[in-house]
Amino acid sequence: MNEIVEPNARTLIAIDQVRDGYALTRRSTRKRFFEPSVFHMGSEVLADEEFNILDKFLRTQHASLVDHLEKNKSNINEVQVSAYHWIQIHTTVEADHFDAAFARR
């Protein structure tokens, strides 16, 4: 199992770039104070697309797994949700989150 989940070199580079984007690898300065927030907003734009790609892949290549996960429920905060719920809601919620960040109040 360790060989399957062990991140490869490209994944480790991406992890470092994300850490840098969120300013986890450097001290934040007044000049660069908002950069992590802007980076996060950018990730919201891409995340729903990534989850849609994952959802489409799972539904076409592993339909029986998706069916099993959708039929099996878990209790989260006293609400029954399918085991596939996390992937399913993230096909839209990230774009909604991005839109909400720019909604006029």
Biopython code that builds the backbone (N, CA, C, O; Angstrom):
import numpy as np
from Bio.PDB.StructureBuilder import StructureBuilder

atoms = [
    (1, "MET", "N", (0.824, -1.197, 0.000)),
    (1, "MET", "CA", (0.000, 0.000, 0.000)),
    (1, "MET", "C", (0.866, 1.259, 0.000)),
    (1, "MET", "O", (0.513, 2.251, -0.636)),
    (2, "ASN", "N", (1.993, 1.226, 0.706)),
    (2, "ASN", "CA", (2.863, 2.400, 0.758)),
    (2, "ASN", "C", (3.350, 2.811, -0.628)),
    (2, "ASN", "O", (3.505, 4.001, -0.900)),
    (3, "GLU", "N", (3.594, 1.839, -1.507)),
    (3, "GLU", "CA", (4.049, 2.164, -2.857)),
    (3, "GLU", "C", (2.973, 2.875, -3.653)),
    (3, "GLU", "O", (3.277, 3.722, -4.494)),
    (4, "ILE", "N", (1.713, 2.536, -3.395)),
    (4, "ILE", "CA", (0.610, 3.146, -4.126)),
    (4, "ILE", "C", (0.379, 4.578, -3.676)),
    (4, "ILE", "O", (0.131, 5.449, -4.509)),
    (5, "VAL", "N", (0.456, 4.838, -2.384)),
    (5, "VAL", "CA", (0.131, 6.164, -1.859)),
    (5, "VAL", "C", (1.357, 7.057, -1.663)),
    (5, "VAL", "O", (1.217, 8.231, -1.321)),
    (6, "GLU", "N", (2.527, 6.523, -1.873)),
    (6, "GLU", "CA", (3.751, 7.321, -1.728)),
    (6, "GLU", "C", (3.784, 8.392, -2.813)),
    (6, "GLU", "O", (3.742, 8.061, -3.998)),
    (7, "PRO", "N", (3.858, 9.672, -2.435)),
    (7, "PRO", "CA", (3.868, 10.723, -3.452)),
    (7, "PRO", "C", (5.140, 10.667, -4.302)),
    (7, "PRO", "O", (6.239, 10.460, -3.787)),
    (8, "ASN", "N", (4.971, 10.853, -5.598)),
    (8, "ASN", "CA", (6.132, 10.863, -6.489)),
    (8, "ASN", "C", (6.754, 12.260, -6.498)),
    (8, "ASN", "O", (6.262, 13.170, -5.831)),
    (9, "ALA", "N", (7.822, 12.418, -7.247)),
    (9, "ALA", "CA", (8.566, 13.689, -7.261)),
    (9, "ALA", "C", (7.695, 14.852, -7.719)),
    (9, "ALA", "O", (7.773, 15.939, -7.146)),
    (10, "ARG", "N", (6.865, 14.645, -8.741)),
    (10, "ARG", "CA", (6.008, 15.727, -9.249)),
    (10, "ARG", "C", (4.981, 16.147, -8.199)),
    (10, "ARG", "O", (4.679, 17.332, -8.054)),
    (11, "THR", "N", (4.452, 15.174, -7.472)),
    (11, "THR", "CA", (3.484, 15.483, -6.417)),
    (11, "THR", "C", (4.154, 16.270, -5.300)),
    (11, "THR", "O", (3.571, 17.221, -4.779)),
    (12, "LEU", "N", (5.364, 15.889, -4.929)),
    (12, "LEU", "CA", (6.089, 16.610, -3.874)),
    (12, "LEU", "C", (6.385, 18.049, -4.292)),
    (12, "LEU", "O", (6.330, 18.958, -3.463)),
    (13, "ILE", "N", (6.695, 18.259, -5.560)),
    (13, "ILE", "CA", (6.911, 19.619, -6.072)),
    (13, "ILE", "C", (5.612, 20.415, -5.974)),
    (13, "ILE", "O", (5.616, 21.569, -5.545)),
    (14, "ALA", "N", (4.498, 19.795, -6.374)),
    (14, "ALA", "CA", (3.197, 20.477, -6.305)),
    (14, "ALA", "C", (2.851, 20.826, -4.858)),
    (14, "ALA", "O", (2.347, 21.917, -4.589)),
    (15, "ILE", "N", (3.115, 19.918, -3.937)),
    (15, "ILE", "CA", (2.852, 20.187, -2.517)),
    (15, "ILE", "C", (3.660, 21.389, -2.049)),
    (15, "ILE", "O", (3.136, 22.258, -1.352)),
    (16, "ASP", "N", (4.924, 21.442, -2.426)),
    (16, "ASP", "CA", (5.767, 22.595, -2.055)),
    (16, "ASP", "C", (5.223, 23.890, -2.647)),
    (16, "ASP", "O", (5.241, 24.928, -1.985)),
    (17, "GLN", "N", (4.740, 23.839, -3.885)),
    (17, "GLN", "CA", (4.197, 25.041, -4.522)),
    (17, "GLN", "C", (2.909, 25.496, -3.839)),
    (17, "GLN", "O", (2.677, 26.697, -3.696)),
    (18, "VAL", "N", (2.080, 24.559, -3.421)),
    (18, "VAL", "CA", (0.859, 24.921, -2.693)),
    (18, "VAL", "C", (1.220, 25.531, -1.340)),
    (18, "VAL", "O", (0.640, 26.540, -0.941)),
    (19, "ARG", "N", (2.162, 24.933, -0.642)),
    (19, "ARG", "CA", (2.612, 25.499, 0.644)),
    (19, "ARG", "C", (3.124, 26.931, 0.459)),
    (19, "ARG", "O", (2.858, 27.809, 1.279)),
    (20, "ASP", "N", (3.856, 27.147, -0.623)),
    (20, "ASP", "CA", (4.355, 28.491, -0.894)),
    (20, "ASP", "C", (3.206, 29.434, -1.234)),
    (20, "ASP", "O", (3.207, 30.588, -0.804)),
    (21, "GLY", "N", (2.230, 28.961, -1.997)),
    (21, "GLY", "CA", (1.074, 29.786, -2.361)),
    (21, "GLY", "C", (0.282, 30.248, -1.144)),
    (21, "GLY", "O", (-0.226, 31.369, -1.108)),
    (22, "TYR", "N", (0.182, 29.369, -0.147)),
    (22, "TYR", "CA", (-0.518, 29.729, 1.085)),
    (22, "TYR", "C", (0.413, 30.399, 2.097)),
    (22, "TYR", "O", (0.016, 30.647, 3.236)),
    (23, "ALA", "N", (1.646, 30.692, 1.685)),
    (23, "ALA", "CA", (2.649, 31.361, 2.526)),
    (23, "ALA", "C", (2.998, 30.540, 3.759)),
    (23, "ALA", "O", (3.289, 31.103, 4.814)),
    (24, "LEU", "N", (2.972, 29.230, 3.641)),
    (24, "LEU", "CA", (3.333, 28.367, 4.764)),
    (24, "LEU", "C", (4.838, 28.177, 4.869)),
    (24, "LEU", "O", (5.343, 27.713, 5.892)),
    (25, "THR", "N", (5.550, 28.536, 3.813)),
    (25, "THR", "CA", (6.994, 28.325, 3.792)),
    (25, "THR", "C", (7.776, 29.623, 3.979)),
    (25, "THR", "O", (9.004, 29.631, 3.894)),
    (26, "ARG", "N", (7.066, 30.710, 4.233)),
    (26, "ARG", "CA", (7.746, 32.007, 4.391)),
    (26, "ARG", "C", (6.947, 32.901, 5.334)),
    (26, "ARG", "O", (5.760, 32.691, 5.582)),
    (27, "ARG", "N", (7.632, 33.879, 5.832)),
    (27, "ARG", "CA", (6.953, 34.852, 6.685)),
    (27, "ARG", "C", (6.145, 35.795, 5.810)),
    (27, "ARG", "O", (6.585, 36.217, 4.741)),
    (28, "SER", "N", (4.979, 36.104, 6.283)),
    (28, "SER", "CA", (4.140, 37.043, 5.550)),
    (28, "SER", "C", (4.593, 38.468, 5.876)),
    (28, "SER", "O", (4.857, 38.802, 7.032)),
    (29, "THR", "N", (4.677, 39.284, 4.852)),
    (29, "THR", "CA", (5.037, 40.683, 5.041)),
    (29, "THR", "C", (3.812, 41.540, 4.742)),
    (29, "THR", "O", (2.840, 41.068, 4.152)),
    (30, "ARG", "N", (3.870, 42.786, 5.149)),
    (30, "ARG", "CA", (2.755, 43.691, 4.868)),
    (30, "ARG", "C", (2.479, 43.762, 3.374)),
    (30, "ARG", "O", (1.326, 43.774, 2.944)),
    (31, "LYS", "N", (3.547, 43.809, 2.589)),
    (31, "LYS", "CA", (3.402, 43.900, 1.136)),
    (31, "LYS", "C", (2.745, 42.640, 0.567)),
    (31, "LYS", "O", (1.991, 42.730, -0.402)),
    (32, "ARG", "N", (3.015, 41.471, 1.147)),
    (32, "ARG", "CA", (2.521, 40.197, 0.612)),
    (32, "ARG", "C", (1.392, 39.617, 1.467)),
    (32, "ARG", "O", (1.113, 38.420, 1.395)),
    (33, "PHE", "N", (0.745, 40.456, 2.271)),
    (33, "PHE", "CA", (-0.254, 40.000, 3.229)),
    (33, "PHE", "C", (-1.438, 39.281, 2.583)),
    (33, "PHE", "O", (-1.910, 38.280, 3.121)),
    (34, "PHE", "N", (-1.926, 39.769, 1.446)),
    (34, "PHE", "CA", (-3.127, 39.214, 0.820)),
    (34, "PHE", "C", (-2.852, 38.086, -0.178)),
    (34, "PHE", "O", (-3.788, 37.459, -0.673)),
    (35, "GLU", "N", (-1.588, 37.827, -0.472)),
    (35, "GLU", "CA", (-1.275, 36.792, -1.459)),
    (35, "GLU", "C", (-1.877, 35.427, -1.134)),
    (35, "GLU", "O", (-2.433, 34.797, -2.034)),
    (36, "PRO", "N", (-1.796, 34.936, 0.109)),
    (36, "PRO", "CA", (-2.407, 33.629, 0.394)),
    (36, "PRO", "C", (-3.919, 33.610, 0.144)),
    (36, "PRO", "O", (-4.448, 32.597, -0.314)),
    (37, "SER", "N", (-4.621, 34.704, 0.436)),
    (37, "SER", "CA", (-6.062, 34.753, 0.177)),
    (37, "SER", "C", (-6.354, 34.711, -1.318)),
    (37, "SER", "O", (-7.285, 34.033, -1.753)),
    (38, "VAL", "N", (-5.572, 35.423, -2.094)),
    (38, "VAL", "CA", (-5.749, 35.421, -3.547)),
    (38, "VAL", "C", (-5.439, 34.023, -4.101)),
    (38, "VAL", "O", (-6.138, 33.530, -4.986)),
    (39, "PHE", "N", (-4.398, 33.401, -3.575)),
    (39, "PHE", "CA", (-4.068, 32.038, -3.991)),
    (39, "PHE", "C", (-5.231, 31.093, -3.686)),
    (39, "PHE", "O", (-5.584, 30.250, -4.511)),
    (40, "HIS", "N", (-5.817, 31.234, -2.512)),
    (40, "HIS", "CA", (-6.944, 30.387, -2.127)),
    (40, "HIS", "C", (-8.143, 30.608, -3.049)),
    (40, "HIS", "O", (-8.802, 29.648, -3.449)),
    (41, "MET", "N", (-8.426, 31.857, -3.383)),
    (41, "MET", "CA", (-9.539, 32.132, -4.304)),
    (41, "MET", "C", (-9.285, 31.471, -5.653)),
    (41, "MET", "O", (-10.205, 30.933, -6.269)),
    (42, "GLY", "N", (-8.046, 31.512, -6.105)),
    (42, "GLY", "CA", (-7.709, 30.845, -7.360)),
    (42, "GLY", "C", (-7.926, 29.338, -7.279)),
    (42, "GLY", "O", (-8.351, 28.709, -8.248)),
    (43, "SER", "N", (-7.632, 28.769, -6.119)),
    (43, "SER", "CA", (-7.836, 27.325, -5.969)),
    (43, "SER", "C", (-9.315, 26.967, -5.977)),
    (43, "SER", "O", (-9.683, 25.871, -6.400)),
    (44, "GLU", "N", (-10.168, 27.877, -5.515)),
    (44, "GLU", "CA", (-11.615, 27.633, -5.536)),
    (44, "GLU", "C", (-12.125, 27.535, -6.973)),
    (44, "GLU", "O", (-13.003, 26.725, -7.271)),
    (45, "VAL", "N", (-11.580, 28.350, -7.847)),
    (45, "VAL", "CA", (-11.995, 28.345, -9.249)),
    (45, "VAL", "C", (-11.668, 27.000, -9.896)),
    (45, "VAL", "O", (-12.449, 26.487, -10.697)),
    (46, "LEU", "N", (-10.522, 26.438, -9.551)),
    (46, "LEU", "CA", (-10.084, 25.193, -10.181)),
    (46, "LEU", "C", (-10.649, 23.946, -9.502)),
    (46, "LEU", "O", (-10.790, 22.905, -10.144)),
    (47, "ALA", "N", (-10.971, 24.038, -8.218)),
    (47, "ALA", "CA", (-11.346, 22.849, -7.453)),
    (47, "ALA", "C", (-12.609, 22.177, -7.976)),
    (47, "ALA", "O", (-12.660, 20.950, -8.056)),
    (48, "ASP", "N", (-13.626, 22.952, -8.334)),
    (48, "ASP", "CA", (-14.847, 22.300, -8.817)),
    (48, "ASP", "C", (-14.573, 21.556, -10.123)),
    (48, "ASP", "O", (-15.142, 20.490, -10.361)),
    (49, "GLU", "N", (-13.712, 22.110, -10.960)),
    (49, "GLU", "CA", (-13.350, 21.421, -12.204)),
    (49, "GLU", "C", (-12.605, 20.118, -11.893)),
    (49, "GLU", "O", (-12.848, 19.091, -12.527)),
    (50, "GLU", "N", (-11.700, 20.168, -10.916)),
    (50, "GLU", "CA", (-10.958, 18.973, -10.532)),
    (50, "GLU", "C", (-11.898, 17.894, -9.994)),
    (50, "GLU", "O", (-11.753, 16.718, -10.329)),
    (51, "PHE", "N", (-12.866, 18.295, -9.155)),
    (51, "PHE", "CA", (-13.807, 17.317, -8.616)),
    (51, "PHE", "C", (-14.740, 16.777, -9.705)),
    (51, "PHE", "O", (-15.146, 15.617, -9.646)),
    (52, "ASN", "N", (-15.081, 17.598, -10.688)),
    (52, "ASN", "CA", (-15.880, 17.104, -11.815)),
    (52, "ASN", "C", (-15.103, 16.071, -12.624)),
    (52, "ASN", "O", (-15.670, 15.072, -13.067)),
    (53, "ILE", "N", (-13.819, 16.308, -12.817)),
    (53, "ILE", "CA", (-12.972, 15.339, -13.526)),
    (53, "ILE", "C", (-12.904, 14.035, -12.726)),
    (53, "ILE", "O", (-13.042, 12.947, -13.286)),
    (54, "LEU", "N", (-12.691, 14.153, -11.409)),
    (54, "LEU", "CA", (-12.641, 12.968, -10.553)),
    (54, "LEU", "C", (-13.970, 12.221, -10.575)),
    (54, "LEU", "O", (-13.991, 10.996, -10.698)),
    (55, "ASP", "N", (-15.073, 12.948, -10.458)),
    (55, "ASP", "CA", (-16.399, 12.338, -10.472)),
    (55, "ASP", "C", (-16.646, 11.602, -11.796)),
    (55, "ASP", "O", (-17.116, 10.465, -11.799)),
    (56, "LYS", "N", (-16.330, 12.250, -12.903)),
    (56, "LYS", "CA", (-16.538, 11.623, -14.217)),
    (56, "LYS", "C", (-15.681, 10.367, -14.352)),
    (56, "LYS", "O", (-16.154, 9.341, -14.840)),
    (57, "PHE", "N", (-14.430, 10.445, -13.923)),
    (57, "PHE", "CA", (-13.541, 9.281, -13.981)),
    (57, "PHE", "C", (-14.092, 8.130, -13.151)),
    (57, "PHE", "O", (-14.168, 6.996, -13.624)),
    (58, "LEU", "N", (-14.475, 8.424, -11.916)),
    (58, "LEU", "CA", (-14.983, 7.366, -11.043)),
    (58, "LEU", "C", (-16.275, 6.761, -11.595)),
    (58, "LEU", "O", (-16.462, 5.545, -11.557)),
    (59, "ARG", "N", (-17.155, 7.607, -12.102)),
    (59, "ARG", "CA", (-18.430, 7.104, -12.620)),
    (59, "ARG", "C", (-18.257, 6.272, -13.893)),
    (59, "ARG", "O", (-19.025, 5.337, -14.124)),
    (60, "THR", "N", (-17.261, 6.597, -14.718)),
    (60, "THR", "CA", (-17.069, 5.836, -15.956)),
    (60, "THR", "C", (-16.138, 4.631, -15.772)),
    (60, "THR", "O", (-16.347, 3.586, -16.389)),
    (61, "GLN", "N", (-15.125, 4.772, -14.934)),
    (61, "GLN", "CA", (-14.139, 3.701, -14.778)),
    (61, "GLN", "C", (-14.387, 2.798, -13.568)),
    (61, "GLN", "O", (-13.901, 1.668, -13.522)),
    (62, "HIS", "N", (-15.147, 3.302, -12.589)),
    (62, "HIS", "CA", (-15.378, 2.545, -11.355)),
    (62, "HIS", "C", (-16.825, 2.725, -10.896)),
    (62, "HIS", "O", (-17.095, 3.071, -9.746)),
    (63, "ALA", "N", (-17.738, 2.480, -11.821)),
    (63, "ALA", "CA", (-19.156, 2.707, -11.541)),
    (63, "ALA", "C", (-19.664, 1.882, -10.366)),
    (63, "ALA", "O", (-20.489, 2.361, -9.587)),
    (64, "SER", "N", (-19.190, 0.665, -10.229)),
    (64, "SER", "CA", (-19.655, -0.168, -9.115)),
    (64, "SER", "C", (-19.188, 0.396, -7.772)),
    (64, "SER", "O", (-19.904, 0.291, -6.776)),
    (65, "LEU", "N", (-18.006, 0.987, -7.736)),
    (65, "LEU", "CA", (-17.522, 1.625, -6.506)),
    (65, "LEU", "C", (-18.401, 2.820, -6.160)),
    (65, "LEU", "O", (-18.812, 2.977, -5.010)),
    (66, "VAL", "N", (-18.690, 3.665, -7.149)),
    (66, "VAL", "CA", (-19.546, 4.830, -6.914)),
    (66, "VAL", "C", (-20.920, 4.382, -6.435)),
    (66, "VAL", "O", (-21.474, 4.959, -5.499)),
    (67, "ASP", "N", (-21.467, 3.360, -7.070)),
    (67, "ASP", "CA", (-22.771, 2.834, -6.666)),
    (67, "ASP", "C", (-22.739, 2.365, -5.209)),
    (67, "ASP", "O", (-23.645, 2.661, -4.431)),
    (68, "HIS", "N", (-21.704, 1.644, -4.860)),
    (68, "HIS", "CA", (-21.553, 1.172, -3.475)),
    (68, "HIS", "C", (-21.447, 2.346, -2.496)),
    (68, "HIS", "O", (-22.102, 2.350, -1.454)),
    (69, "LEU", "N", (-20.632, 3.325, -2.829)),
    (69, "LEU", "CA", (-20.446, 4.486, -1.943)),
    (69, "LEU", "C", (-21.725, 5.308, -1.822)),
    (69, "LEU", "O", (-22.028, 5.832, -0.750)),
    (70, "GLU", "N", (-22.473, 5.422, -2.916)),
    (70, "GLU", "CA", (-23.722, 6.183, -2.866)),
    (70, "GLU", "C", (-24.789, 5.471, -2.035)),
    (70, "GLU", "O", (-25.608, 6.124, -1.390)),
    (71, "LYS", "N", (-24.783, 4.156, -2.047)),
    (71, "LYS", "CA", (-25.781, 3.397, -1.296)),
    (71, "LYS", "C", (-25.474, 3.304, 0.192)),
    (71, "LYS", "O", (-26.383, 3.142, 1.006)),
    (72, "ASN", "N", (-24.203, 3.404, 0.548)),
    (72, "ASN", "CA", (-23.806, 3.295, 1.954)),
    (72, "ASN", "C", (-23.782, 4.670, 2.593)),
    (72, "ASN", "O", (-23.183, 5.610, 2.070)),
    (73, "LYS", "N", (-24.439, 4.765, 3.722)),
    (73, "LYS", "CA", (-24.595, 6.046, 4.408)),
    (73, "LYS", "C", (-23.708, 6.113, 5.641)),
    (73, "LYS", "O", (-23.413, 5.102, 6.279)),
    (74, "SER", "N", (-23.299, 7.314, 5.952)),
    (74, "SER", "CA", (-22.553, 7.601, 7.176)),
    (74, "SER", "C", (-23.300, 8.685, 7.931)),
    (74, "SER", "O", (-23.992, 9.511, 7.335)),
    (75, "ASN", "N", (-23.157, 8.675, 9.221)),
    (75, "ASN", "CA", (-23.803, 9.675, 10.056)),
    (75, "ASN", "C", (-22.803, 10.802, 10.323)),
    (75, "ASN", "O", (-21.807, 10.607, 11.019)),
    (76, "ILE", "N", (-23.077, 11.972, 9.768)),
    (76, "ILE", "CA", (-22.215, 13.139, 9.970)),
    (76, "ILE", "C", (-23.068, 14.238, 10.587)),
    (76, "ILE", "O", (-24.023, 14.716, 9.974)),
    (77, "ASN", "N", (-22.721, 14.626, 11.783)),
    (77, "ASN", "CA", (-23.502, 15.627, 12.519)),
    (77, "ASN", "C", (-24.982, 15.262, 12.558)),
    (77, "ASN", "O", (-25.859, 16.100, 12.346)),
    (78, "GLU", "N", (-25.228, 14.002, 12.832)),
    (78, "GLU", "CA", (-26.588, 13.476, 12.974)),
    (78, "GLU", "C", (-27.399, 13.508, 11.673)),
    (78, "GLU", "O", (-28.628, 13.458, 11.702)),
    (79, "VAL", "N", (-26.711, 13.591, 10.544)),
    (79, "VAL", "CA", (-27.364, 13.565, 9.232)),
    (79, "VAL", "C", (-26.787, 12.381, 8.448)),
    (79, "VAL", "O", (-25.572, 12.188, 8.408)),
    (80, "GLN", "N", (-27.659, 11.602, 7.833)),
    (80, "GLN", "CA", (-27.224, 10.478, 7.013)),
    (80, "GLN", "C", (-26.836, 10.975, 5.618)),
    (80, "GLN", "O", (-27.654, 11.565, 4.912)),
    (81, "VAL", "N", (-25.601, 10.736, 5.235)),
    (81, "VAL", "CA", (-25.131, 11.116, 3.902)),
    (81, "VAL", "C", (-24.401, 9.927, 3.292)),
    (81, "VAL", "O", (-23.866, 9.077, 4.004)),
    (82, "SER", "N", (-24.389, 9.881, 1.967)),
    (82, "SER", "CA", (-23.690, 8.789, 1.297)),
    (82, "SER", "C", (-22.184, 8.950, 1.484)),
    (82, "SER", "O", (-21.682, 10.050, 1.713)),
    (83, "ALA", "N", (-21.491, 7.843, 1.380)),
    (83, "ALA", "CA", (-20.032, 7.868, 1.481)),
    (83, "ALA", "C", (-19.403, 8.618, 0.302)),
    (83, "ALA", "O", (-18.228, 8.982, 0.354)),
    (84, "TYR", "N", (-20.175, 8.845, -0.746)),
    (84, "TYR", "CA", (-19.704, 9.564, -1.936)),
    (84, "TYR", "C", (-20.013, 11.064, -1.848)),
    (84, "TYR", "O", (-19.644, 11.832, -2.737)),
    (85, "HIS", "N", (-20.674, 11.463, -0.798)),
    (85, "HIS", "CA", (-21.170, 12.836, -0.647)),
    (85, "HIS", "C", (-20.074, 13.890, -0.827)),
    (85, "HIS", "O", (-20.286, 14.897, -1.502)),
    (86, "TRP", "N", (-18.913, 13.660, -0.229)),
    (86, "TRP", "CA", (-17.829, 14.648, -0.277)),
    (86, "TRP", "C", (-17.445, 14.971, -1.711)),
    (86, "TRP", "O", (-17.297, 16.142, -2.063)),
    (87, "ILE", "N", (-17.285, 13.960, -2.532)),
    (87, "ILE", "CA", (-16.931, 14.194, -3.933)),
    (87, "ILE", "C", (-18.089, 14.862, -4.663)),
    (87, "ILE", "O", (-17.896, 15.826, -5.403)),
    (88, "GLN", "N", (-19.283, 14.345, -4.450)),
    (88, "GLN", "CA", (-20.457, 14.861, -5.148)),
    (88, "GLN", "C", (-20.687, 16.349, -4.884)),
    (88, "GLN", "O", (-20.918, 17.106, -5.826)),
    (89, "ILE", "N", (-20.631, 16.783, -3.621)),
    (89, "ILE", "CA", (-20.912, 18.193, -3.341)),
    (89, "ILE", "C", (-19.809, 19.114, -3.837)),
    (89, "ILE", "O", (-20.061, 20.281, -4.137)),
    (90, "HIS", "N", (-18.589, 18.597, -3.925)),
    (90, "HIS", "CA", (-17.494, 19.457, -4.353)),
    (90, "HIS", "C", (-17.444, 19.683, -5.859)),
    (90, "HIS", "O", (-16.586, 20.419, -6.346)),
    (91, "THR", "N", (-18.352, 19.061, -6.597)),
    (91, "THR", "CA", (-18.426, 19.359, -8.033)),
    (91, "THR", "C", (-19.059, 20.729, -8.268)),
    (91, "THR", "O", (-18.970, 21.267, -9.372)),
    (92, "THR", "N", (-19.701, 21.305, -7.236)),
    (92, "THR", "CA", (-20.304, 22.638, -7.374)),
    (92, "THR", "C", (-19.959, 23.583, -6.236)),
    (92, "THR", "O", (-19.891, 24.792, -6.459)),
    (93, "VAL", "N", (-19.741, 23.093, -5.048)),
    (93, "VAL", "CA", (-19.614, 23.967, -3.881)),
    (93, "VAL", "C", (-18.397, 24.891, -3.954)),
    (93, "VAL", "O", (-18.448, 26.009, -3.440)),
    (94, "GLU", "N", (-17.321, 24.454, -4.572)),
    (94, "GLU", "CA", (-16.132, 25.301, -4.649)),
    (94, "GLU", "C", (-16.390, 26.530, -5.518)),
    (94, "GLU", "O", (-15.961, 27.631, -5.173)),
    (95, "ALA", "N", (-17.084, 26.354, -6.636)),
    (95, "ALA", "CA", (-17.424, 27.505, -7.479)),
    (95, "ALA", "C", (-18.366, 28.442, -6.739)),
    (95, "ALA", "O", (-18.243, 29.662, -6.847)),
    (96, "ASP", "N", (-19.304, 27.878, -5.988)),
    (96, "ASP", "CA", (-20.213, 28.703, -5.181)),
    (96, "ASP", "C", (-19.436, 29.481, -4.127)),
    (96, "ASP", "O", (-19.730, 30.647, -3.864)),
    (97, "HIS", "N", (-18.447, 28.833, -3.527)),
    (97, "HIS", "CA", (-17.607, 29.480, -2.515)),
    (97, "HIS", "C", (-16.850, 30.658, -3.120)),
    (97, "HIS", "O", (-16.761, 31.724, -2.512)),
    (98, "PHE", "N", (-16.307, 30.462, -4.317)),
    (98, "PHE", "CA", (-15.607, 31.534, -5.010)),
    (98, "PHE", "C", (-16.559, 32.689, -5.302)),
    (98, "PHE", "O", (-16.229, 33.846, -5.044)),
    (99, "ASP", "N", (-17.734, 32.383, -5.836)),
    (99, "ASP", "CA", (-18.721, 33.419, -6.138)),
    (99, "ASP", "C", (-19.120, 34.198, -4.878)),
    (99, "ASP", "O", (-19.282, 35.418, -4.923)),
    (100, "ALA", "N", (-19.275, 33.498, -3.774)),
    (100, "ALA", "CA", (-19.677, 34.141, -2.517)),
    (100, "ALA", "C", (-18.608, 35.121, -2.033)),
    (100, "ALA", "O", (-18.923, 36.126, -1.396)),
    (101, "ALA", "N", (-17.354, 34.827, -2.334)),
    (101, "ALA", "CA", (-16.275, 35.712, -1.906)),
    (101, "ALA", "C", (-16.359, 37.080, -2.583)),
    (101, "ALA", "O", (-15.861, 38.072, -2.051)),
    (102, "PHE", "N", (-16.991, 37.128, -3.761)),
    (102, "PHE", "CA", (-17.088, 38.375, -4.497)),
    (102, "PHE", "C", (-18.485, 38.977, -4.477)),
    (102, "PHE", "O", (-18.722, 40.011, -5.101)),
    (103, "ALA", "N", (-19.405, 38.345, -3.774)),
    (103, "ALA", "CA", (-20.776, 38.868, -3.706)),
    (103, "ALA", "C", (-20.773, 40.186, -2.937)),
    (103, "ALA", "O", (-20.107, 40.327, -1.911)),
    (104, "ARG", "N", (-21.520, 41.127, -3.448)),
    (104, "ARG", "CA", (-21.630, 42.418, -2.756)),
    (104, "ARG", "C", (-22.533, 42.244, -1.556)),
    (104, "ARG", "O", (-23.560, 41.569, -1.621)),
    (105, "ARG", "N", (-22.149, 42.842, -0.498)),
    (105, "ARG", "CA", (-22.917, 42.709, 0.752)),
    (105, "ARG", "C", (-23.613, 44.000, 1.050)),
    (105, "ARG", "O", (-24.313, 44.105, 2.057)),
]
sb = StructureBuilder()
sb.init_structure("model")
sb.init_model(0)
sb.init_chain("A")
sb.init_seg("    ")
for serial, (resi, resn, name, xyz) in enumerate(atoms, 1):
    if name == "N":
        sb.init_residue(resn, " ", resi, " ")
    sb.init_atom(name, np.array(xyz, "f"), 0.0, 1.0, " ", f" {name:<3s}", serial, name[0])
structure = sb.get_structure()
